[in-house]
Amino acid sequence: MGSLTVCCPVSTVVPSVVTVLNPCNSDVGQIQKLIFWRLGNSIDSVATAIISTTWTALLVATGDTKAVVSPFVSNPDIPAGDPREFGGGNETRWGAPHRKGGQSPALTFTLLAEDQDVIVLLKSLRCENLEVLFVNEAGQLIYSDAGSAVAGFPIVPNSFFVGDKKIGGFDEVDSNILQFNLQPNWSDTLEITAATSFLLTLVNS
């Protein structure tokens, strides 16, 4: 029996990676809005997820199914996550480190010139156990297909942070930082819907 970091026994055959000559490309684009809901929520199908009435119902919900949409975000920074390493030098053979997996990436977004009443409400989300979905510049939903048709990416508990207002002064715009961590390998289940005309216009109820 193997562990998360030990692959034993290995498969009988090396798995095929590319099975068609010209596979479809996947490119997320610029993230412009975030959608949060409580851990475990989902939408039954992709077709349902790109209908505006679905999101109208989620935004007005008064229970655990409620979704919350962020203001527009700028300067999205979504790093790949560094490897977790052991060894190097004389500790390991050839001085090559053992890579045991990935770090939890910290995602950072900037909220420009937002009313601080909005920021206070965003700060209150730190007490929630959340998942996040992304909306790009084309109004496409970036979601996880793990376990159900349309799910969110789990945010690591206690990692959600919204910073205080940074005064921009004469040359810059005032801003707040929004930051949270996702689990290692979070993008393994990443999928992108068709473009919509409404996801970038969503507002909270």
mmCIF file of the C-alpha atoms, coordinates in Angstrom:
data_MODEL
# 
_entry.id   MODEL 
# 
loop_
_atom_site.group_PDB 
_atom_site.id 
_atom_site.type_symbol 
_atom_site.label_atom_id 
_atom_site.label_alt_id 
_atom_site.label_comp_id 
_atom_site.label_asym_id 
_atom_site.label_entity_id 
_atom_site.label_seq_id 
_atom_site.pdbx_PDB_ins_code 
_atom_site.Cartn_x 
_atom_site.Cartn_y 
_atom_site.Cartn_z 
_atom_site.occupancy 
_atom_site.B_iso_or_equiv 
_atom_site.pdbx_formal_charge 
_atom_site.auth_seq_id 
_atom_site.auth_comp_id 
_atom_site.auth_asym_id 
_atom_site.auth_atom_id 
_atom_site.pdbx_PDB_model_num 
ATOM 1   C CA . MET A 1 1   ? 0.000   0.000  0.000   1.00 0.00 ? 1   MET A CA 1 
ATOM 2   C CA . GLY A 1 2   ? 1.414   3.374  -0.992  1.00 0.00 ? 2   GLY A CA 1 
ATOM 3   C CA . SER A 1 3   ? 0.986   6.763  0.637   1.00 0.00 ? 3   SER A CA 1 
ATOM 4   C CA . LEU A 1 4   ? 0.348   10.191 -0.858  1.00 0.00 ? 4   LEU A CA 1 
ATOM 5   C CA . THR A 1 5   ? 4.059   10.494 -1.596  1.00 0.00 ? 5   THR A CA 1 
ATOM 6   C CA . VAL A 1 6   ? 4.920   6.862  -2.444  1.00 0.00 ? 6   VAL A CA 1 
ATOM 7   C CA . CYS A 1 7   ? 3.567   5.350  -5.668  1.00 0.00 ? 7   CYS A CA 1 
ATOM 8   C CA . CYS A 1 8   ? 3.552   1.601  -5.044  1.00 0.00 ? 8   CYS A CA 1 
ATOM 9   C CA . PRO A 1 9   ? 2.659   -0.538 -6.802  1.00 0.00 ? 9   PRO A CA 1 
ATOM 10  C CA . VAL A 1 10  ? 2.901   1.376  -10.060 1.00 0.00 ? 10  VAL A CA 1 
ATOM 11  C CA . SER A 1 11  ? 0.470   0.766  -12.907 1.00 0.00 ? 11  SER A CA 1 
ATOM 12  C CA . THR A 1 12  ? 1.106   -2.160 -15.210 1.00 0.00 ? 12  THR A CA 1 
ATOM 13  C CA . VAL A 1 13  ? 1.516   0.235  -18.141 1.00 0.00 ? 13  VAL A CA 1 
ATOM 14  C CA . VAL A 1 14  ? 2.725   3.825  -18.252 1.00 0.00 ? 14  VAL A CA 1 
ATOM 15  C CA . PRO A 1 15  ? -0.494  5.851  -18.639 1.00 0.00 ? 15  PRO A CA 1 
ATOM 16  C CA . SER A 1 16  ? -1.146  7.510  -21.992 1.00 0.00 ? 16  SER A CA 1 
ATOM 17  C CA . VAL A 1 17  ? -1.017  11.299 -21.713 1.00 0.00 ? 17  VAL A CA 1 
ATOM 18  C CA . VAL A 1 18  ? -1.909  12.662 -25.144 1.00 0.00 ? 18  VAL A CA 1 
ATOM 19  C CA . THR A 1 19  ? -4.330  10.457 -27.075 1.00 0.00 ? 19  THR A CA 1 
ATOM 20  C CA . VAL A 1 20  ? -5.257  12.790 -29.958 1.00 0.00 ? 20  VAL A CA 1 
ATOM 21  C CA . LEU A 1 21  ? -3.003  14.632 -32.386 1.00 0.00 ? 21  LEU A CA 1 
ATOM 22  C CA . ASN A 1 22  ? -4.341  18.120 -31.671 1.00 0.00 ? 22  ASN A CA 1 
ATOM 23  C CA . PRO A 1 23  ? -5.973  18.211 -28.236 1.00 0.00 ? 23  PRO A CA 1 
ATOM 24  C CA . CYS A 1 24  ? -8.078  21.228 -27.266 1.00 0.00 ? 24  CYS A CA 1 
ATOM 25  C CA . ASN A 1 25  ? -6.187  24.023 -25.572 1.00 0.00 ? 25  ASN A CA 1 
ATOM 26  C CA . SER A 1 26  ? -7.181  25.257 -22.119 1.00 0.00 ? 26  SER A CA 1 
ATOM 27  C CA . ASP A 1 27  ? -6.570  28.879 -21.140 1.00 0.00 ? 27  ASP A CA 1 
ATOM 28  C CA . VAL A 1 28  ? -8.319  30.608 -18.242 1.00 0.00 ? 28  VAL A CA 1 
ATOM 29  C CA . GLY A 1 29  ? -7.638  34.214 -19.223 1.00 0.00 ? 29  GLY A CA 1 
ATOM 30  C CA . GLN A 1 30  ? -7.959  37.136 -16.806 1.00 0.00 ? 30  GLN A CA 1 
ATOM 31  C CA . ILE A 1 31  ? -9.968  36.523 -13.635 1.00 0.00 ? 31  ILE A CA 1 
ATOM 32  C CA . GLN A 1 32  ? -12.286 39.486 -13.020 1.00 0.00 ? 32  GLN A CA 1 
ATOM 33  C CA . LYS A 1 33  ? -14.764 38.238 -10.391 1.00 0.00 ? 33  LYS A CA 1 
ATOM 34  C CA . LEU A 1 34  ? -14.882 35.606 -7.666  1.00 0.00 ? 34  LEU A CA 1 
ATOM 35  C CA . ILE A 1 35  ? -17.901 33.669 -6.460  1.00 0.00 ? 35  ILE A CA 1 
ATOM 36  C CA . PHE A 1 36  ? -17.906 32.167 -2.972  1.00 0.00 ? 36  PHE A CA 1 
ATOM 37  C CA . TRP A 1 37  ? -20.224 29.613 -1.408  1.00 0.00 ? 37  TRP A CA 1 
ATOM 38  C CA . ARG A 1 38  ? -20.046 27.238 1.529   1.00 0.00 ? 38  ARG A CA 1 
ATOM 39  C CA . LEU A 1 39  ? -18.048 24.032 1.204   1.00 0.00 ? 39  LEU A CA 1 
ATOM 40  C CA . GLY A 1 40  ? -20.039 21.217 -0.375  1.00 0.00 ? 40  GLY A CA 1 
ATOM 41  C CA . ASN A 1 41  ? -22.359 23.251 -2.592  1.00 0.00 ? 41  ASN A CA 1 
ATOM 42  C CA . SER A 1 42  ? -22.679 22.386 -6.265  1.00 0.00 ? 42  SER A CA 1 
ATOM 43  C CA . ILE A 1 43  ? -24.793 22.880 -9.381  1.00 0.00 ? 43  ILE A CA 1 
ATOM 44  C CA . ASP A 1 44  ? -26.252 19.787 -11.004 1.00 0.00 ? 44  ASP A CA 1 
ATOM 45  C CA . SER A 1 45  ? -24.992 20.353 -14.536 1.00 0.00 ? 45  SER A CA 1 
ATOM 46  C CA . VAL A 1 46  ? -22.852 22.656 -16.634 1.00 0.00 ? 46  VAL A CA 1 
ATOM 47  C CA . ALA A 1 47  ? -25.915 23.596 -18.672 1.00 0.00 ? 47  ALA A CA 1 
ATOM 48  C CA . THR A 1 48  ? -27.659 24.749 -15.501 1.00 0.00 ? 48  THR A CA 1 
ATOM 49  C CA . ALA A 1 49  ? -24.570 26.696 -14.368 1.00 0.00 ? 49  ALA A CA 1 
ATOM 50  C CA . ILE A 1 50  ? -24.677 29.009 -17.378 1.00 0.00 ? 50  ILE A CA 1 
ATOM 51  C CA . ILE A 1 51  ? -28.319 30.025 -16.953 1.00 0.00 ? 51  ILE A CA 1 
ATOM 52  C CA . SER A 1 52  ? -28.848 33.367 -15.220 1.00 0.00 ? 52  SER A CA 1 
ATOM 53  C CA . THR A 1 53  ? -31.863 32.188 -13.200 1.00 0.00 ? 53  THR A CA 1 
ATOM 54  C CA . THR A 1 54  ? -29.643 29.609 -11.477 1.00 0.00 ? 54  THR A CA 1 
ATOM 55  C CA . TRP A 1 55  ? -27.440 32.348 -10.089 1.00 0.00 ? 55  TRP A CA 1 
ATOM 56  C CA . THR A 1 56  ? -30.361 34.611 -9.257  1.00 0.00 ? 56  THR A CA 1 
ATOM 57  C CA . ALA A 1 57  ? -31.647 31.840 -6.984  1.00 0.00 ? 57  ALA A CA 1 
ATOM 58  C CA . LEU A 1 58  ? -28.219 31.233 -5.418  1.00 0.00 ? 58  LEU A CA 1 
ATOM 59  C CA . LEU A 1 59  ? -27.625 34.913 -4.706  1.00 0.00 ? 59  LEU A CA 1 
ATOM 60  C CA . VAL A 1 60  ? -30.996 35.387 -2.969  1.00 0.00 ? 60  VAL A CA 1 
ATOM 61  C CA . ALA A 1 61  ? -30.853 32.115 -1.016  1.00 0.00 ? 61  ALA A CA 1 
ATOM 62  C CA . THR A 1 62  ? -31.109 32.454 2.760   1.00 0.00 ? 62  THR A CA 1 
ATOM 63  C CA . GLY A 1 63  ? -29.529 29.141 3.745   1.00 0.00 ? 63  GLY A CA 1 
ATOM 64  C CA . ASP A 1 64  ? -26.361 27.139 3.126   1.00 0.00 ? 64  ASP A CA 1 
ATOM 65  C CA . THR A 1 65  ? -26.757 27.304 -0.657  1.00 0.00 ? 65  THR A CA 1 
ATOM 66  C CA . LYS A 1 66  ? -26.278 31.072 -0.809  1.00 0.00 ? 66  LYS A CA 1 
ATOM 67  C CA . ALA A 1 67  ? -23.582 32.352 -3.154  1.00 0.00 ? 67  ALA A CA 1 
ATOM 68  C CA . VAL A 1 68  ? -21.702 35.639 -2.754  1.00 0.00 ? 68  VAL A CA 1 
ATOM 69  C CA . VAL A 1 69  ? -20.042 37.460 -5.639  1.00 0.00 ? 69  VAL A CA 1 
ATOM 70  C CA . SER A 1 70  ? -17.018 39.696 -5.166  1.00 0.00 ? 70  SER A CA 1 
ATOM 71  C CA . PRO A 1 71  ? -16.550 43.159 -6.628  1.00 0.00 ? 71  PRO A CA 1 
ATOM 72  C CA . PHE A 1 72  ? -14.385 43.299 -9.738  1.00 0.00 ? 72  PHE A CA 1 
ATOM 73  C CA . VAL A 1 73  ? -10.823 42.262 -8.877  1.00 0.00 ? 73  VAL A CA 1 
ATOM 74  C CA . SER A 1 74  ? -7.588  43.493 -10.408 1.00 0.00 ? 74  SER A CA 1 
ATOM 75  C CA . ASN A 1 75  ? -4.010  42.241 -10.622 1.00 0.00 ? 75  ASN A CA 1 
ATOM 76  C CA . PRO A 1 76  ? -4.903  38.567 -10.066 1.00 0.00 ? 76  PRO A CA 1 
ATOM 77  C CA . ASP A 1 77  ? -1.872  36.564 -8.939  1.00 0.00 ? 77  ASP A CA 1 
ATOM 78  C CA . ILE A 1 78  ? -2.468  32.806 -9.069  1.00 0.00 ? 78  ILE A CA 1 
ATOM 79  C CA . PRO A 1 79  ? 0.891   31.052 -8.620  1.00 0.00 ? 79  PRO A CA 1 
ATOM 80  C CA . ALA A 1 80  ? 1.498   27.429 -9.489  1.00 0.00 ? 80  ALA A CA 1 
ATOM 81  C CA . GLY A 1 81  ? 2.729   26.571 -5.986  1.00 0.00 ? 81  GLY A CA 1 
ATOM 82  C CA . ASP A 1 82  ? 6.316   25.577 -5.190  1.00 0.00 ? 82  ASP A CA 1 
ATOM 83  C CA . PRO A 1 83  ? 7.323   21.956 -4.586  1.00 0.00 ? 83  PRO A CA 1 
ATOM 84  C CA . ARG A 1 84  ? 7.769   20.573 -1.086  1.00 0.00 ? 84  ARG A CA 1 
ATOM 85  C CA . GLU A 1 85  ? 11.376  19.410 -1.035  1.00 0.00 ? 85  GLU A CA 1 
ATOM 86  C CA . PHE A 1 86  ? 13.686  17.375 1.178   1.00 0.00 ? 86  PHE A CA 1 
ATOM 87  C CA . GLY A 1 87  ? 17.427  16.970 0.866   1.00 0.00 ? 87  GLY A CA 1 
ATOM 88  C CA . GLY A 1 88  ? 19.971  18.256 -1.571  1.00 0.00 ? 88  GLY A CA 1 
ATOM 89  C CA . GLY A 1 89  ? 23.721  18.372 -1.189  1.00 0.00 ? 89  GLY A CA 1 
ATOM 90  C CA . ASN A 1 90  ? 25.115  15.367 0.701   1.00 0.00 ? 90  ASN A CA 1 
ATOM 91  C CA . GLU A 1 91  ? 21.743  14.482 2.204   1.00 0.00 ? 91  GLU A CA 1 
ATOM 92  C CA . THR A 1 92  ? 20.394  12.794 -0.921  1.00 0.00 ? 92  THR A CA 1 
ATOM 93  C CA . ARG A 1 93  ? 21.767  10.864 -3.880  1.00 0.00 ? 93  ARG A CA 1 
ATOM 94  C CA . TRP A 1 94  ? 23.443  13.090 -6.484  1.00 0.00 ? 94  TRP A CA 1 
ATOM 95  C CA . GLY A 1 95  ? 22.429  16.026 -4.334  1.00 0.00 ? 95  GLY A CA 1 
ATOM 96  C CA . ALA A 1 96  ? 18.975  15.930 -5.928  1.00 0.00 ? 96  ALA A CA 1 
ATOM 97  C CA . PRO A 1 97  ? 16.129  16.882 -3.558  1.00 0.00 ? 97  PRO A CA 1 
ATOM 98  C CA . HIS A 1 98  ? 13.160  14.579 -3.054  1.00 0.00 ? 98  HIS A CA 1 
ATOM 99  C CA . ARG A 1 99  ? 10.004  16.388 -4.143  1.00 0.00 ? 99  ARG A CA 1 
ATOM 100 C CA . LYS A 1 100 ? 7.125   15.201 -1.990  1.00 0.00 ? 100 LYS A CA 1 
ATOM 101 C CA . GLY A 1 101 ? 4.356   17.234 -3.575  1.00 0.00 ? 101 GLY A CA 1 
ATOM 102 C CA . GLY A 1 102 ? 3.222   20.804 -3.947  1.00 0.00 ? 102 GLY A CA 1 
ATOM 103 C CA . GLN A 1 103 ? 2.805   23.710 -1.571  1.00 0.00 ? 103 GLN A CA 1 
ATOM 104 C CA . SER A 1 104 ? -0.572  25.321 -0.991  1.00 0.00 ? 104 SER A CA 1 
ATOM 105 C CA . PRO A 1 105 ? -0.620  28.289 -3.398  1.00 0.00 ? 105 PRO A CA 1 
ATOM 106 C CA . ALA A 1 106 ? -1.613  31.712 -2.043  1.00 0.00 ? 106 ALA A CA 1 
ATOM 107 C CA . LEU A 1 107 ? -3.895  33.550 -4.480  1.00 0.00 ? 107 LEU A CA 1 
ATOM 108 C CA . THR A 1 108 ? -3.901  37.342 -4.285  1.00 0.00 ? 108 THR A CA 1 
ATOM 109 C CA . PHE A 1 109 ? -6.270  39.886 -5.822  1.00 0.00 ? 109 PHE A CA 1 
ATOM 110 C CA . THR A 1 110 ? -6.510  43.671 -5.579  1.00 0.00 ? 110 THR A CA 1 
ATOM 111 C CA . LEU A 1 111 ? -9.772  45.513 -4.937  1.00 0.00 ? 111 LEU A CA 1 
ATOM 112 C CA . LEU A 1 112 ? -9.499  49.039 -6.295  1.00 0.00 ? 112 LEU A CA 1 
ATOM 113 C CA . ALA A 1 113 ? -11.234 52.038 -4.657  1.00 0.00 ? 113 ALA A CA 1 
ATOM 114 C CA . GLU A 1 114 ? -13.905 49.916 -3.013  1.00 0.00 ? 114 GLU A CA 1 
ATOM 115 C CA . ASP A 1 115 ? -16.275 51.305 -0.405  1.00 0.00 ? 115 ASP A CA 1 
ATOM 116 C CA . GLN A 1 116 ? -15.025 50.035 2.948   1.00 0.00 ? 116 GLN A CA 1 
ATOM 117 C CA . ASP A 1 117 ? -18.534 48.860 3.884   1.00 0.00 ? 117 ASP A CA 1 
ATOM 118 C CA . VAL A 1 118 ? -18.090 46.273 1.125   1.00 0.00 ? 118 VAL A CA 1 
ATOM 119 C CA . ILE A 1 119 ? -14.651 45.411 2.473   1.00 0.00 ? 119 ILE A CA 1 
ATOM 120 C CA . VAL A 1 120 ? -16.050 44.855 5.979   1.00 0.00 ? 120 VAL A CA 1 
ATOM 121 C CA . LEU A 1 121 ? -18.569 42.361 4.580   1.00 0.00 ? 121 LEU A CA 1 
ATOM 122 C CA . LEU A 1 122 ? -15.828 40.589 2.670   1.00 0.00 ? 122 LEU A CA 1 
ATOM 123 C CA . LYS A 1 123 ? -13.719 40.404 5.839   1.00 0.00 ? 123 LYS A CA 1 
ATOM 124 C CA . SER A 1 124 ? -16.586 38.590 7.579   1.00 0.00 ? 124 SER A CA 1 
ATOM 125 C CA . LEU A 1 125 ? -16.144 35.668 5.165   1.00 0.00 ? 125 LEU A CA 1 
ATOM 126 C CA . ARG A 1 126 ? -12.973 34.688 7.038   1.00 0.00 ? 126 ARG A CA 1 
ATOM 127 C CA . CYS A 1 127 ? -15.168 32.798 9.516   1.00 0.00 ? 127 CYS A CA 1 
ATOM 128 C CA . GLU A 1 128 ? -16.702 30.640 6.758   1.00 0.00 ? 128 GLU A CA 1 
ATOM 129 C CA . ASN A 1 129 ? -15.601 27.305 5.290   1.00 0.00 ? 129 ASN A CA 1 
ATOM 130 C CA . LEU A 1 130 ? -15.690 28.331 1.634   1.00 0.00 ? 130 LEU A CA 1 
ATOM 131 C CA . GLU A 1 131 ? -15.218 27.261 -1.934  1.00 0.00 ? 131 GLU A CA 1 
ATOM 132 C CA . VAL A 1 132 ? -14.416 29.665 -4.754  1.00 0.00 ? 132 VAL A CA 1 
ATOM 133 C CA . LEU A 1 133 ? -15.307 29.784 -8.447  1.00 0.00 ? 133 LEU A CA 1 
ATOM 134 C CA . PHE A 1 134 ? -13.807 32.259 -10.920 1.00 0.00 ? 134 PHE A CA 1 
ATOM 135 C CA . VAL A 1 135 ? -15.258 34.360 -13.730 1.00 0.00 ? 135 VAL A CA 1 
ATOM 136 C CA . ASN A 1 136 ? -12.963 35.511 -16.522 1.00 0.00 ? 136 ASN A CA 1 
ATOM 137 C CA . GLU A 1 137 ? -13.130 38.428 -18.947 1.00 0.00 ? 137 GLU A CA 1 
ATOM 138 C CA . ALA A 1 138 ? -15.294 36.428 -21.354 1.00 0.00 ? 138 ALA A CA 1 
ATOM 139 C CA . GLY A 1 139 ? -17.924 35.693 -18.699 1.00 0.00 ? 139 GLY A CA 1 
ATOM 140 C CA . GLN A 1 140 ? -16.812 32.064 -18.512 1.00 0.00 ? 140 GLN A CA 1 
ATOM 141 C CA . LEU A 1 141 ? -17.145 30.169 -15.241 1.00 0.00 ? 141 LEU A CA 1 
ATOM 142 C CA . ILE A 1 142 ? -13.999 28.409 -14.052 1.00 0.00 ? 142 ILE A CA 1 
ATOM 143 C CA . TYR A 1 143 ? -15.087 25.559 -11.809 1.00 0.00 ? 143 TYR A CA 1 
ATOM 144 C CA . SER A 1 144 ? -14.127 22.154 -10.389 1.00 0.00 ? 144 SER A CA 1 
ATOM 145 C CA . ASP A 1 145 ? -15.634 18.962 -11.758 1.00 0.00 ? 145 ASP A CA 1 
ATOM 146 C CA . ALA A 1 146 ? -14.549 16.948 -8.704  1.00 0.00 ? 146 ALA A CA 1 
ATOM 147 C CA . GLY A 1 147 ? -17.385 14.871 -7.306  1.00 0.00 ? 147 GLY A CA 1 
ATOM 148 C CA . SER A 1 148 ? -20.186 16.712 -9.069  1.00 0.00 ? 148 SER A CA 1 
ATOM 149 C CA . ALA A 1 149 ? -20.891 18.568 -12.282 1.00 0.00 ? 149 ALA A CA 1 
ATOM 150 C CA . VAL A 1 150 ? -20.066 22.098 -11.096 1.00 0.00 ? 150 VAL A CA 1 
ATOM 151 C CA . ALA A 1 151 ? -18.323 22.596 -7.760  1.00 0.00 ? 151 ALA A CA 1 
ATOM 152 C CA . GLY A 1 152 ? -15.989 25.194 -6.309  1.00 0.00 ? 152 GLY A CA 1 
ATOM 153 C CA . PHE A 1 153 ? -12.347 24.936 -5.320  1.00 0.00 ? 153 PHE A CA 1 
ATOM 154 C CA . PRO A 1 154 ? -12.014 24.494 -1.526  1.00 0.00 ? 154 PRO A CA 1 
ATOM 155 C CA . ILE A 1 155 ? -10.280 27.385 0.237   1.00 0.00 ? 155 ILE A CA 1 
ATOM 156 C CA . VAL A 1 156 ? -7.867  26.253 2.948   1.00 0.00 ? 156 VAL A CA 1 
ATOM 157 C CA . PRO A 1 157 ? -9.510  27.029 6.329   1.00 0.00 ? 157 PRO A CA 1 
ATOM 158 C CA . ASN A 1 158 ? -8.179  30.116 8.139   1.00 0.00 ? 158 ASN A CA 1 
ATOM 159 C CA . SER A 1 159 ? -6.327  31.350 5.040   1.00 0.00 ? 159 SER A CA 1 
ATOM 160 C CA . PHE A 1 160 ? -8.948  33.877 3.862   1.00 0.00 ? 160 PHE A CA 1 
ATOM 161 C CA . PHE A 1 161 ? -7.728  37.442 4.362   1.00 0.00 ? 161 PHE A CA 1 
ATOM 162 C CA . VAL A 1 162 ? -8.855  40.909 3.301   1.00 0.00 ? 162 VAL A CA 1 
ATOM 163 C CA . GLY A 1 163 ? -6.412  43.684 4.112   1.00 0.00 ? 163 GLY A CA 1 
ATOM 164 C CA . ASP A 1 164 ? -7.030  47.207 5.296   1.00 0.00 ? 164 ASP A CA 1 
ATOM 165 C CA . LYS A 1 165 ? -7.207  50.111 2.886   1.00 0.00 ? 165 LYS A CA 1 
ATOM 166 C CA . LYS A 1 166 ? -3.946  51.146 1.272   1.00 0.00 ? 166 LYS A CA 1 
ATOM 167 C CA . ILE A 1 167 ? -4.045  54.865 0.565   1.00 0.00 ? 167 ILE A CA 1 
ATOM 168 C CA . GLY A 1 168 ? -2.879  55.498 -2.991  1.00 0.00 ? 168 GLY A CA 1 
ATOM 169 C CA . GLY A 1 169 ? -2.114  59.185 -2.560  1.00 0.00 ? 169 GLY A CA 1 
ATOM 170 C CA . PHE A 1 170 ? -1.568  61.456 -5.557  1.00 0.00 ? 170 PHE A CA 1 
ATOM 171 C CA . ASP A 1 171 ? -0.437  58.882 -8.126  1.00 0.00 ? 171 ASP A CA 1 
ATOM 172 C CA . GLU A 1 172 ? -2.119  55.578 -7.190  1.00 0.00 ? 172 GLU A CA 1 
ATOM 173 C CA . VAL A 1 173 ? -5.652  54.356 -6.520  1.00 0.00 ? 173 VAL A CA 1 
ATOM 174 C CA . ASP A 1 174 ? -6.654  53.272 -3.009  1.00 0.00 ? 174 ASP A CA 1 
ATOM 175 C CA . SER A 1 175 ? -6.806  49.501 -2.708  1.00 0.00 ? 175 SER A CA 1 
ATOM 176 C CA . ASN A 1 176 ? -7.412  46.477 -0.499  1.00 0.00 ? 176 ASN A CA 1 
ATOM 177 C CA . ILE A 1 177 ? -5.797  43.061 -0.867  1.00 0.00 ? 177 ILE A CA 1 
ATOM 178 C CA . LEU A 1 178 ? -7.868  39.860 -0.912  1.00 0.00 ? 178 LEU A CA 1 
ATOM 179 C CA . GLN A 1 179 ? -5.893  36.669 -0.354  1.00 0.00 ? 179 GLN A CA 1 
ATOM 180 C CA . PHE A 1 180 ? -6.554  32.991 0.312   1.00 0.00 ? 180 PHE A CA 1 
ATOM 181 C CA . ASN A 1 181 ? -4.899  29.602 -0.180  1.00 0.00 ? 181 ASN A CA 1 
ATOM 182 C CA . LEU A 1 182 ? -6.090  26.675 -2.241  1.00 0.00 ? 182 LEU A CA 1 
ATOM 183 C CA . GLN A 1 183 ? -5.130  23.046 -1.735  1.00 0.00 ? 183 GLN A CA 1 
ATOM 184 C CA . PRO A 1 184 ? -2.168  21.556 -3.613  1.00 0.00 ? 184 PRO A CA 1 
ATOM 185 C CA . ASN A 1 185 ? -3.255  20.099 -6.979  1.00 0.00 ? 185 ASN A CA 1 
ATOM 186 C CA . TRP A 1 186 ? -6.390  22.249 -6.919  1.00 0.00 ? 186 TRP A CA 1 
ATOM 187 C CA . SER A 1 187 ? -6.295  22.781 -10.678 1.00 0.00 ? 187 SER A CA 1 
ATOM 188 C CA . ASP A 1 188 ? -6.382  19.049 -11.485 1.00 0.00 ? 188 ASP A CA 1 
ATOM 189 C CA . THR A 1 189 ? -10.177 19.311 -11.699 1.00 0.00 ? 189 THR A CA 1 
ATOM 190 C CA . LEU A 1 190 ? -10.344 22.730 -13.395 1.00 0.00 ? 190 LEU A CA 1 
ATOM 191 C CA . GLU A 1 191 ? -12.880 23.144 -16.203 1.00 0.00 ? 191 GLU A CA 1 
ATOM 192 C CA . ILE A 1 192 ? -14.140 26.171 -18.153 1.00 0.00 ? 192 ILE A CA 1 
ATOM 193 C CA . THR A 1 193 ? -17.707 26.724 -19.364 1.00 0.00 ? 193 THR A CA 1 
ATOM 194 C CA . ALA A 1 194 ? -18.877 28.421 -22.517 1.00 0.00 ? 194 ALA A CA 1 
ATOM 195 C CA . ALA A 1 195 ? -18.981 32.216 -22.417 1.00 0.00 ? 195 ALA A CA 1 
ATOM 196 C CA . THR A 1 196 ? -22.008 33.898 -20.836 1.00 0.00 ? 196 THR A CA 1 
ATOM 197 C CA . SER A 1 197 ? -23.449 37.376 -21.063 1.00 0.00 ? 197 SER A CA 1 
ATOM 198 C CA . PHE A 1 198 ? -24.398 37.667 -17.393 1.00 0.00 ? 198 PHE A CA 1 
ATOM 199 C CA . LEU A 1 199 ? -21.754 36.278 -15.025 1.00 0.00 ? 199 LEU A CA 1 
ATOM 200 C CA . LEU A 1 200 ? -19.739 39.511 -14.983 1.00 0.00 ? 200 LEU A CA 1 
ATOM 201 C CA . THR A 1 201 ? -22.919 41.488 -14.200 1.00 0.00 ? 201 THR A CA 1 
ATOM 202 C CA . LEU A 1 202 ? -23.863 39.498 -11.091 1.00 0.00 ? 202 LEU A CA 1 
ATOM 203 C CA . VAL A 1 203 ? -24.464 41.525 -7.918  1.00 0.00 ? 203 VAL A CA 1 
ATOM 204 C CA . ASN A 1 204 ? -25.410 40.394 -4.440  1.00 0.00 ? 204 ASN A CA 1 
ATOM 205 C CA . SER A 1 205 ? -28.967 40.513 -3.154  1.00 0.00 ? 205 SER A CA 1 
# 
